[in-house]
Amino acid sequence: MKVCIGLSGGVDSSVAALLLKRAGYDVFALFMQNWHDTAGTLHGDCEWEEDRFVAEMVARKIGIPFHFVDLSKTYRARVVDYMFDEYAKGRTPNPDVLCNREIKFDAFWECAQKLGAEMVATGHYCRKEQAYDQEGNPLLDKDGKPIFRLLAGSDDNKDQSYFLCQLSQEQLSKALFPIGDIIKPEVRKLAHEADLPSADKKDSQGICFVGKVDLPTFLQQQLKSVNGHIVEVFDPYYQDSALYQSQLKLQEKQLEDLNDEEWMELSKALQYKDIVFETETYRSGKKHIKKTRYKENPYGKIIGEHDGAQFYTIGQRKGLNVGGHKESIFVISTDIASNIIYVGEGHNHKGLLRKCLRISLDEIHWVRPDLQLASGEKRRVRVRIRYRQPLQEATLVQRDNALFIYFDEAQRGITPGQFAVWYEGEELTGSGVIAE
């Protein structure tokens, strides 16, 4: 079988190529360049050229053909433009998830096929296997094709299944993950034993194929900086917030007793637009100069300025440049229209914690369509709302108006635009974009 390995120049894809070659596959390497612009990046101007050089040396060492393809136009259109658009809306996208769905297992796969590939392999730490029923019979879809399971990688510290949460069964059927059942130290060991040029290469960081970036600088290529207020929200706000108090009451009910409208209410994020600051005039100093100031507000206080609400994300702590607090302050909400950032003090600030999130009907993706919930059904799952977050116990609830995820414990920093990913046992069965 002819297999194309996406060879990046890193140690993971290098060892994946090595194992495929040793297993007897007809392997060839394909290196893709997806980014040219270095504005906002924190590394060298020609980092991709170094990666290509290392990848080519790895291919030569293993003894497999090496090819190159430039997918930068496709990457900009499908991943980077989407990312800019999401930030402009006040949402926080995950470009690495989009890169896998739109590039590695789509545009890249199309290029690999033209070179004769029957399968495509990557250096992801995850596993794939065919699905069977309880009697041991292979599960087939409506067209008679085998159904595949996407499983977490064996290395808990490196599991990358989260980034593949948007793959379809068609994409999964053509994918191979040679290092999914190996832990990272073993991968390094194999690379050293084979004397691969990438054996000591550091893991890549930052945005997929762009690299580590100064995010505000990177985003300022298309999004303008505009000064706005940073507003700290105080605890009395929650005591008087109708939505917050309503959600507390709804959490006391049994899940099966909630109707569609109550689920929608439970999943809403607080907006804080009702915190209004009025001004007053006063006279200051011996000359009684007339000045203007904001009246004290029990619900909040303007404590600083920022350079654009679209550059901040919920749960963010760094980059606020606001002092005078005993505990760290975190972004709890952003208002793009009014260009206001709302923050709260402390890891357990009420504005950081939520028990329920919503996924719009058109944003639900089942890696296993045969396990899709019907309206009115619910299922116990484990969920993560960001990469590397420990899996959280939750209930998946399908309603006519949306899919809801109700957590056993309130979650910190639920962020619109990010992917919520759910697992049943070791298997990743679906995902969706967090609505608000």
N, C-alpha and C positions, 0 to 999 in steps of 0.2 A: 504494500500500500504506500502511495506517495503522500508524504506529509510535509506541510510547510510550517516551519517554526518561526514565529515572530521573534527575531533576534535583536535585542535592544542594546547589547553591549554590557548588560548587567549580569551578575552571577546566576540569578534565578533562571533566566531564559537560556543561558549558556549550558547549565547543567541539564535543563529540560531537553536541549538539543542532543547533548551527550547520551542521555538515557534512551532517547528515541533511536539514535544510531546503534547503540549497543543492543537494543531490542530487535534490530533487524529491519526497521522501517527504511524506506527509500526517502531520505530526508533532504530538504534544501532549506536554506535560510533566506528570509526576506526582511530587510531593514527598512523601516519607513520613517521618512522625515515628515513631521507634521507641523513644524513651527519654524519661522525664520526671524520674526521680530524679537529683539532682545530688550525692548523698553520695559522697565520694571523688574527684570530678572536680576537675581542676586549673585549669579555666577558668571563665568566667562562668556564672551561674545559668541564663541563657536563651540559650545558644549556638545551640540549634536554631531559635529565633525569628529570630535574625540570619541564619542559613543560609536559612531559608524566605524572608525578605525579599529577600535577594540573588537567590535562585533565581527569585522572581516577577519581579524587575526584568530578569533575563536573558531569561526567556520573553517579556516584553513587548518587549524590545529586538529579539529575533529575530523576533518576530511569530507566536508559537505559543500555543495555549490552555494554561492552567495549572490543575492540579488538586492537591488535598491529600488525603492519607489517613493515618489514625492506626493503625499496626500494632503499637503498644507492647505490647499484651497477647500477641499472637502472638510477638513478639520475645522477651519475657520467658520465655514457656513453652518456646520451641524453641531459644533461644540462651543466655540468661543463666542460666536454671535448670540447663541442661546444664553450663554453665561452672562454676557453684558445685559441682555434684555431682562433676565431674571433679577439681577441686581438693581436695575433701573426701576423695577416694580416693588422693590423692598423685600425680595425673596432671596434665599441663599441656596444656589444650585450646587450640585455635586458633579463637576465636569468629568471626573474619572468614571462614574457610572455611565454617563453619556458616551464617553470615549469607547468603552467596551461595546455598548449596544450599536453605536453608529459607525465606528471606525474599525476596531480590531476584528469584530465578528460580522462586519458588513462590507464596508469599502475595501478593507484589507483582504478579506476573504475572497472578494471578487477578483482582486489582483492575483491572489494565490491560485485561484482556479484557472486563470488564463495561463499560468505557468505549469498547469497539470496537477495541482494538488487535489487530493480526495478528502483530506482532513486538514484542519489548522490547529496548531498547538501553541500554548503560551506558558509562561513561567508563573502562573497564578498558583497560590497556595489554596487550592480547593479540589474537590473530587467529583467525579461523575460516574454514575452507574445506571444500568437498565433497571426499570421498575418491574416488580413482580407482585402478583396477588398473594393472598394467604396460602393458596394451594401450590404456589411455586410456578404458576403460569405467567409468562411475560404479558405485561399490560400493553395494549395497543390503543391508538387513538381511533377516531371515526374513519380514517382513511387506511387503517390497518398498519400504520407505522408504529415502531416501538416508542414507548414513553421513557424518558430519561429523568433521573433524579440529580439535582445539584446539591452536593453535600459540602459541609464545612471542611476546611483543610485539617489534617491531622495535627499540625502545629497550632495550638490555641493562640500563641503569641503572634502568629503571622497569617491567620485565616483571612483570606481575601474574597470569600464568597459574596460578601456585602456588595463589592464592586461589580459583580456579575448578576445582580438582582433583576435586571431588565432583559436578560436574554430570553429568547423564545425557544420553544422545543426544536424548531428547525435549526437555529443557531447552535443549540446545545448538542444536537445530533452530530454535528460536524466538528466538535471541539474535543481536544485532548489536553489533559493537565498532568504531565509526567511527574511533577514534584509534589502533587497534592497530598501524598501519603508520607512525605518526608519532612523532618523538622529542619529548621534553618541551619543549625550547626552541622548537620549531616550534609546539607547542600554545599556548604563551604568546604567541608572535608573532601567531598567528591571532586570539587573544582581544583583543590590543591593536589590531590592524588593524580589527576589528569593533567596537571600543569597548565590549566587554562589561564589565558591572559587576564580574565575578569575575576579571578579567584579572590582578590583582595579589594575589589571595587566596592565603594560604599553604595548603600541602597539609595535609589533616587528619592527625591523629596519634592513636595509642591504639587503643582497642577500637572496632570498627565501630559507629557511631551512638551510642556512649556518650561517646567522646572520650578524651582523655588522662587517665589516672587514677593515683592512688596505689594500687597494686594491693592491698597489705595492708589499707588502710583500706576500699577497695571490697569486698573479700572478707569483712571483719569484719561486714558487714551480716548475714551468715548463718553465718559460721564463727567459732567462739570462739577467743580467744587463750589459749594455755596454754603456760607456760614449759617448756622442755626443754633437753637438753644438745646442744652442738655438739661432735662428736668428730672429731679429726684422725686420718686413717689414714696410717700410716707404711709405707715400702717393704717391710720384712720380712713384712708381712701377705701380700703377693702371692707371695712365695717359698714360703710354707707353705699357701696357699689351694689346696685340691684342685680347685675349679672353675676358678680362673684357670690353673693348670698344665695341667689337662685341655684347656682351650680353646687354649692354646699348641700342644699336641700335635695337636689336630684341625686347626689352621690349616696344619700341615705336609702334610696329606693332600690328594689331588686331590678337587675338589668332587663329581665323579661317584661317588666311592667312599664318600661319607658317607651313612648311613642316616637315617631319620626321627628316631630317638632322638639321634643325634649332632648333627643339625642343631638340635634343640631345646636340647641341651647348649651348643652353640656360641653360641646367641642369648641365653642367660640373662644377666641383669644381676646383678652381685655385690650381695649384700644387707648384708653386714658384721654380721649379727646375732650372729655367733660371737665378736665382740670383746666380752669381758665384763670389767668392772672390779670387782675385789674390794677390800674395805676392810680397813684395819688400824688398830689403836689405838697411840698413842705418847704420851709425856709431854713437855710443852713448858715451857720457862722455868724460873726458879729454884724455883717452887712445884710444878713437875712436874705441871702440870695435864694431865689425860688428854684427848686429842683424837683425832679420827678423820680419816683421809685415805685416798685411793685408792692402792693399790699401783701401782708402775710397771708398765706393760704395753708390751712391745716392738712391739705391733701398732698402738697408738693412744693418744690422750690426750684427756681432756675439756678443751677450751680456752675454753669460753664457754657462754652461754645464748642461746636464741632465744625468740620469742613464739608459736610454732606451726609445726610442720613443714609443714603444708599451704600455708603462705604462701611456700614456697621451691621452686625448680625446679632440676633438674640443669644444671650449667654456670653457675649464677648466681654472680656475684662481689660485687655491691654489696649492702649492707644486712646484712652479717654482723657488722660492728662488732667484729672481732677483729684485734688488732695483733700485733707481735712477729715478723713473718715477712719474709724477704728478698724473696720473690716473693708475688704475689697468691694468695689461697686461693679455691677454687671448691667449690661443692656437687657432690658426686659421687653421693650417694644420700640418700633420705629414707625414714624408717621412720615411717609415720603411726600405726600401732598403738602403738608405744613412744614416739612424739613425739621422735625423735632425728634430727638432721641430721648426715650424714657429709661431711667436707670433705677436700680434699687441696691441697698447696702446689705451685703452678707450672702453667703451661699444658700441660705434657706429663706430668702426674701419671698414673700407670697407671689410676687409677679413672675418669679422664675419657675414656679412649680405648677404643673398641670397633670391631670389624671386621664384626660381624653383628647384624642386628636381625630381629625377627619381627613378622609381621602375621597376626592370627587370621583364620580362614577367613571369618567373618561380617563382618570389617572391610575386606575387599578390595573395591575399587571400580575397575572398568574403564570409563574414558571411551570406550574403543574395545572393546566386548565381543567383536567379531570377532577381536581380537588376544589374547584371554585364553589363558593358558598352561594346558595339561593337566598333571595330576600326573606328575611325573618330568621335565618339560621345564624348560629354563633358557634365559635370553636375556640378552645384553649390553645394558645400558641406562646412562643417566646419571641420577643421583638427587640430590635436595636434601631435607634433613630440616628445613629452616627457610627462611623467606622471605629472599631476598637471598643465601643461601649459594651460592657458585659450584657448578655442577653437578659431581658426583663420579662417577667411573667405578666401575661395580659390575655384579654378576651377579644377576639375578632368578631365584630357584629355587622352583618350585612343588612342594610335597610333599603327601602325603595329610593331614598334620596342621596345616599352615600354609604361608604364603608367606614366604620368607626373602630378605633382601637382604644380599649379601656384598660388601663394599667392597674395592677394590684397596688402599686406604690406610685405616688406622684413623681413625674419625671422633670428633671431640670433642663431648661433651655430647649423646649420643643420649637423647632425652627422651620417656618414655611419655606418650601422649595427643596428641602432635604428629602431623602428617601427613608421611609419607614419600611423595614424589611422583616418578614416574619418566617419563623422556623417551626417545623414540627419534628421534634427529635433533632437529628443532625441535618435534616433536609431543609433547604431554603425553598419554600413553596410559592412565595409571592412577595410583591412589594408595591409601593405607591408613593406618589409625591404628597407631602404634607400640605394641606390646603391653607391653613392659617394658624 
